[in-house]
């Protein structure tokens, strides 16, 4: 430094001492400067005061010489001490050169700068608050300083500044938040410690409402929560906990919507999750749970994002039990927010008339080719990646449910084979809930969901299949799915031309006297999707024989509980009647027959068929019979069930012309076992009335003659040996006997309007087709004699 330069009012001795390398001499110079400035203060000579500060700043503190910079710093601190309460008038000039020295490469100089600023702030107290951002910015840099002495000095200054802010009621939070939002994303551990400590302090000051600006810093807080330092994580947890307490106390003033997406992001954990990520996820999920409960329908526009975050957590194991429980609570609370009012189209209500909706409104919107919809083997529905975090109703004053995004999220999780079981169950619960609460809008998505729901029937979990069937049953029976005109999909298959009658609302029973000509067998309580469901279900059974073998009976029994059993059997029989794969048709009939004869769920239907007293029961029998003809033994068992014993005997007479295979004999064996089961108790009791049931005995003897000398043969033979002599059974007088015989004859004559000869001819035609197919497979020409089974 040029010592010949004029530094007045500083004396040459002061200038020389300020430039000295010894701290003691610089300290003496500082005392002289303090004395000099006090004199100027006494004289109220602000011009000279500013001149002294300007010289110390530009010529010393900002000098290129390190000792000069040290002298300038101690000199500026001396000026501040001398100014006392008046230092607030010169703070800008005092603080800025000191803060510049915070960036010096010399750690000793940074320490002296920190010491100087401490003295300046200590004197000025609350007057420094207008310059708080500058001070905070400088301190945030020193907090990460590698030198321990500098860091220690900055901590002293930091505590002093916090005391000043805590005592003051003039802190400018609005000006500070942008800086806080910027610095909160620092990755430096010490900087994070500095930031979180300041947020903790500001949050504890009653006059500072940091909650209003929480959306600005919430994301950064979750970033800090993932720090490797246990101490920093603990402090951050405390801070977030305090914020959550404030939110619960005053939910009306909280900006829930602005923070919803932040929570959605942090509720999701990447695959390479660490322990800290688990903490972030648990905390975010806890916040989400509280937000949904406190904000209610305000959170609905973010439902798709929330579900994206919540659904995977539901399949966590006990290692993440707390996160799983919080996610479950979020899911349940969110589901409750969806109400029937979400099925109303707000735009249509505003623009449309007060009358009924326009034609076609509420009908399913076909989004894909009908072949794709009906193809049960379709593995994908082309669900595209969507932005889950943008509410579609952001520009609307009224909260609306973004159903399109929700359905895409649910479909994506259900389609993904890696999705956990509990997640899949929850997805299906959501779909069922949406079909109940918002059926009109949901049916616009049914064509895209249909293949996924059918594919889910192959799931390994019975519970998943049960929920899946509930959804499919709701689709098949909901009035919202009814279409007045058959869709083009109904005519895509040459084998099936469906005309589904329009039906009444769910809960109404079909009229027993109504008979719609040229309609599908689905009753009016079912909609157009019911028959499509039956078609696709049978196609899936045809393509996945293991599904039919392992789960077929389970699926059909559950459907009989969810939908009317008569509807299920009537429609399947109608579809199988036109089935070209005869082997599958025979297997399917065998499965349906076993279910009909053995399942408790079919008790009512069995009773309906047992006595063919009504036209409807006779029509049902004829419908089942025509399809049951694909399987001769099943046809006989149906005749036994319906007490058509003469017809059963006529059928068994034709078995001599059939190709008797091992599988055929196994089926006869099973039928014998069934005859001995409780289902056919009434049949065994009828063996006591020999005179009125001669064809029952003949039919059973016919089965006996078909069987080889096996266990089933012995079983049936022993049973027939127990049939009593008719003469021994006449324990009443002849007149009573004739009356009972007449009553039995009348009872059997009730279904006389049925053409049994036509049924036998139909049986012959079906079996001829089966014979031709077997010959074609074996490469052998059919015997002309085999073609005639009469």
C-alpha positions, 0 to 999 in steps of 0.5 A, spaced: 500 500 500 502 507 498 503 510 505 504 517 502 497 517 499 492 522 503 488 518 508 485 523 512 482 524 517 486 517 518 493 519 521 499 516 518 500 512 524 493 509 524 494 507 517 501 504 518 498 500 524 492 498 520 497 495 515 502 492 520 502 484 520 502 484 528 495 483 531 496 488 537 498 494 533 492 493 528 488 493 535 491 499 537 489 502 530 482 500 531 482 503 538 484 510 535 479 509 529 474 508 535 476 514 538 476 519 532 469 516 530 466 518 537 469 525 536 465 525 529 459 523 532 459 528 538 460 533 532 454 530 528 459 530 522 456 524 518 460 526 512 467 525 516 464 518 518 462 516 512 469 518 509 472 514 514 468 508 513 469 509 505 477 509 506 477 503 511 472 499 506 476 501 499 483 502 501 483 497 506 478 491 507 478 491 499 485 491 498 490 486 495 494 486 501 492 481 506 494 485 512 491 491 510 484 487 509 485 485 516 486 492 518 480 494 514 476 489 518 478 491 525 477 498 523 470 497 520 468 493 527 471 499 531 467 504 527 461 500 529 462 500 536 463 508 536 457 509 532 453 505 537 445 506 536 447 510 530 450 505 526 444 503 523 445 509 519 451 506 516 450 499 516 450 498 508 457 501 508 459 497 514 457 490 512 458 489 504 466 490 505 466 485 510 461 480 507 466 480 501 471 478 505 467 471 507 470 469 500 477 470 501 482 464 500 485 466 507 482 462 512 485 467 518 482 473 514 475 469 513 475 468 521 477 476 522 471 478 517 466 473 521 469 477 528 468 484 525 461 482 522 459 479 529 461 486 533 457 490 527 451 486 528 452 486 536 451 493 536 446 494 531 441 489 533 435 489 530 437 495 525 441 489 521 434 486 519 433 490 513 440 487 511 438 480 513 438 476 506 445 479 505 447 476 512 444 470 511 447 469 504 454 470 507 453 465 513 450 460 509 457 460 506 461 460 512 457 454 515 460 449 510 467 452 511 472 447 511 476 451 517 474 449 524 475 456 527 471 460 521 466 455 522 466 456 530 466 464 529 460 463 524 456 459 529 457 465 534 454 470 529 449 465 527 446 465 534 446 472 535 442 473 529 437 468 531 436 472 537 435 478 534 430 475 529 427 472 535 426 478 539 424 482 533 417 483 530 419 486 523 422 480 520 421 481 512 419 473 511 416 475 504 423 477 502 427 472 505 423 466 502 426 466 495 433 466 498 431 460 503 427 456 497 434 457 493 439 455 499 434 449 501 437 445 496 444 445 498 447 438 498 452 440 503 451 437 510 453 443 514 449 448 509 443 443 510 444 443 518 444 451 517 438 451 513 434 447 517 436 450 524 433 457 521 427 454 519 426 451 526 427 458 529 423 461 524 417 456 525 418 457 533 417 465 533 409 467 534 409 473 529 412 469 523 407 465 519 412 460 516 406 456 514 403 460 509 410 459 505 410 452 506 409 450 499 415 454 497 420 449 502 416 443 503 420 439 497 427 442 500 425 439 507 424 432 504 430 433 501 434 434 507 430 429 511 434 424 506 441 426 509 446 421 511 447 425 518 442 422 523 442 429 527 440 433 521 434 428 519 432 428 527 432 436 526 428 435 520 423 430 523 422 435 528 421 441 524 416 437 519 412 434 525 411 442 528 409 444 521 404 438 521 401 440 528 400 447 525 396 444 519 392 440 524 390 446 528 388 451 522 387 447 516 383 452 513 389 457 512 393 451 509 394 451 501 393 443 501 393 443 493 399 447 492 403 441 496 399 435 494 404 434 488 410 434 492 407 429 497 405 424 491 413 425 489 416 423 495 411 418 497 414 414 491 421 410 493 426 408 487 428 401 486 435 403 489 431 405 496 436 406 502 433 407 509 433 414 508 428 414 503 424 409 507 423 415 512 422 420 507 416 415 504 413 414 511 413 421 513 410 423 506 405 418 506 403 420 513 402 427 511 398 425 505 394 421 510 392 427 514 391 432 508 386 427 505 382 427 512 383 435 513 382 437 506 377 432 503 375 433 496 380 438 495 385 433 494 380 429 488 384 432 482 390 429 485 387 422 486 391 419 480 397 421 483 396 419 490 394 412 487 400 412 483 404 413 490 399 409 495 398 403 491 405 399 491 405 401 498 399 396 500 403 390 498 409 392 503 411 386 508 412 387 515 419 391 514 415 397 512 409 396 516 408 403 518 408 405 511 403 400 509 398 402 514 399 409 512 398 408 505 392 404 507 389 409 511 390 414 505 387 409 500 381 408 504 380 416 506 381 417 498 375 412 496 370 415 501 371 422 497 368 419 491 361 420 491 355 419 486 355 427 484 362 425 481 358 422 476 354 428 474 357 432 468 358 439 470 359 442 463 353 438 460 349 441 466 351 448 465 350 448 457 345 443 456 337 444 458 334 441 464 331 435 460 334 428 460 341 427 457 342 427 449 341 420 446 348 416 447 350 420 453 352 415 458 353 409 453 360 406 453 365 409 449 368 404 444 375 406 444 378 400 441 376 395 435 371 390 437 375 384 436 380 387 441 375 387 446 372 381 445 379 377 444 380 374 451 387 372 450 389 380 449 395 381 453 395 388 453 390 394 452 396 399 450 395 403 456 400 409 455 404 413 460 401 419 463 402 425 467 400 423 474 401 429 477 397 434 473 390 435 476 385 436 470 380 440 473 385 446 475 382 451 471 375 449 474 372 453 480 369 446 482 373 440 484 372 435 479 374 427 479 379 426 473 376 419 472 380 418 466 387 418 469 385 414 475 382 409 470 389 409 467 393 408 473 388 402 476 389 399 469 396 400 469 397 396 476 392 391 474 396 389 467 403 389 470 404 382 472 409 384 478 404 388 482 403 385 489 397 381 491 394 386 496 395 392 490 391 388 485 386 387 490 385 394 492 385 396 484 379 391 483 376 394 490 377 401 486 374 399 480 368 396 483 367 402 487 367 407 481 362 403 478 358 403 484 359 411 485 360 413 478 357 408 473 355 413 467 362 415 466 366 409 468 362 405 462 366 409 457 372 406 460 369 399 460 371 397 453 378 398 455 378 395 462 374 389 459 380 385 457 384 386 463 379 384 468 378 377 464 386 376 464 386 377 471 381 371 472 388 367 471 391 370 477 394 366 482 390 369 488 383 366 490 381 373 493 384 377 487 379 373 482 373 374 487 374 381 487 375 381 479 368 377 479 365 382 483 367 388 478 365 384 472 358 382 475 357 389 476 359 391 469 354 385 467 348 388 471 349 395 472 343 399 468 348 404 466 351 399 461 345 398 458 345 399 450 338 400 446 342 398 440 347 392 439 354 394 438 358 392 432 361 387 436 355 383 437 355 382 429 363 381 429 362 373 430 358 369 425 356 364 430 353 369 434 348 374 433 346 378 439 340 382 441 340 384 448 333 386 451 333 393 454 332 391 462 329 395 468 334 398 474 338 393 478 334 390 483 328 388 479 326 381 478 325 379 471 318 378 469 316 370 469 311 371 464 316 375 459 319 371 453 323 375 448 323 372 441 330 372 438 334 375 444 340 372 448 338 368 454 340 374 459 334 376 463 332 383 463 336 384 469 342 384 465 345 389 461 348 388 454 355 387 457 353 380 461 352 376 454 359 379 452 362 377 459 359 370 458 362 369 451 369 372 453 369 368 459 368 361 455 373 364 450 378 364 456 376 357 458 377 355 451 384 358 450 387 356 457 385 349 459 389 350 466 384 355 468 378 351 466 381 345 470 384 349 476 379 355 477 373 354 472 368 351 477 370 356 482 369 362 478 362 359 475 360 358 482 362 365 484 358 368 478 352 364 480 352 368 487 354 374 484 349 374 478 343 369 477 345 362 477 339 361 471 342 367 467 349 364 468 347 357 465 342 359 460 347 364 457 353 359 457 348 353 454 346 358 449 353 360 447 356 352 447 350 350 443 354 354 437 361 352 439 365 349 434 370 346 438 366 340 440 372 337 445 372 344 449 364 344 448 364 337 451 369 338 457 365 345 458 358 341 459 362 336 463 364 342 468 357 345 468 354 339 469 358 337 475 357 344 478 350 344 477 349 337 481 354 338 486 355 346 488 351 349 494 350 355 490 346 351 485 341 349 490 335 353 488 336 352 480 336 344 482 330 345 485 327 349 479 329 343 474 327 337 479 320 338 477 318 341 471 312 344 473 312 351 469 313 353 462 320 357 464 323 351 467 321 347 461 324 352 457 331 352 461 331 344 461 331 344 453 336 350 453 341 346 457 339 339 454 341 342 447 348 344 449 348 338 454 348 333 448 355 335 447 356 330 453 352 324 453 353 322 460 352 329 462 345 329 458 343 323 462 345 326 469 340 332 467 335 327 465 336 324 472 336 331 475 329 333 472 326 326 473 325 325 466 327 317 467 324 315 460 328 319 456 334 317 460 333 310 458 332 312 451 338 316 451 342 310 454 339 305 449 343 309 444 350 309 448 351 302 444 352 306 438 357 311 441 364 310 441 366 307 448 372 310 451 376 310 457 374 317 459 366 315 457 367 310 462 370 314 467 364 319 467 359 313 467 363 311 474 362 319 476 355 319 475 354 312 479 358 316 485 353 322 484 347 317 484 349 315 491 350 322 494 345 326 497 344 330 491 340 324 488 337 322 495 330 323 492 332 319 486 334 313 490 327 313 494 323 313 488 326 306 487 321 304 492 316 305 488 317 300 482 311 301 479 311 308 478 318 308 476 320 303 471 324 307 467 328 309 472 330 302 474 331 300 467 336 306 466 340 304 472 340 297 469 342 300 463 348 304 466 350 297 470 350 294 463 355 299 460 360 299 466 365 293 466 366 289 473 369 295 477 368 298 483 362 303 480 359 296 478 359 293 484 356 299 488 350 300 483 349 293 483 348 293 490 343 298 490 339 295 484 339 289 489 335 293 494 330 295 489 324 291 493 319 287 489 312 291 487 308 286 490 311 286 497 310 294 497 303 294 496 301 295 504 295 299 502 288 297 499 288 297 491 284 303 491 289 308 494 294 304 490 291 306 484 290 313 486 297 314 488 299 311 481 294 316 478 297 322 482 304 319 480 302 319 472 299 326 472 306 328 476 310 325 470 305 328 465 306 335 467 311 337 461 308 333 456 308 339 451 316 338 450 317 334 444 322 328 447 323 325 440 325 332 437 330 332 443 333 325 441 334 327 434 338 333 437 342 328 441 343 324 435 345 330 431 350 333 436 353 326 437 354 325 429 358 331 429 362 329 435 363 322 431 366 326 425 371 330 428 374 324 432 374 320 425 378 326 422 383 327 428 384 319 427 385 320 420 379 314 419 373 314 414 367 314 418 363 308 418 356 309 415 353 305 420 356 310 425 352 316 422 345 313 424 345 313 432 337 311 431 
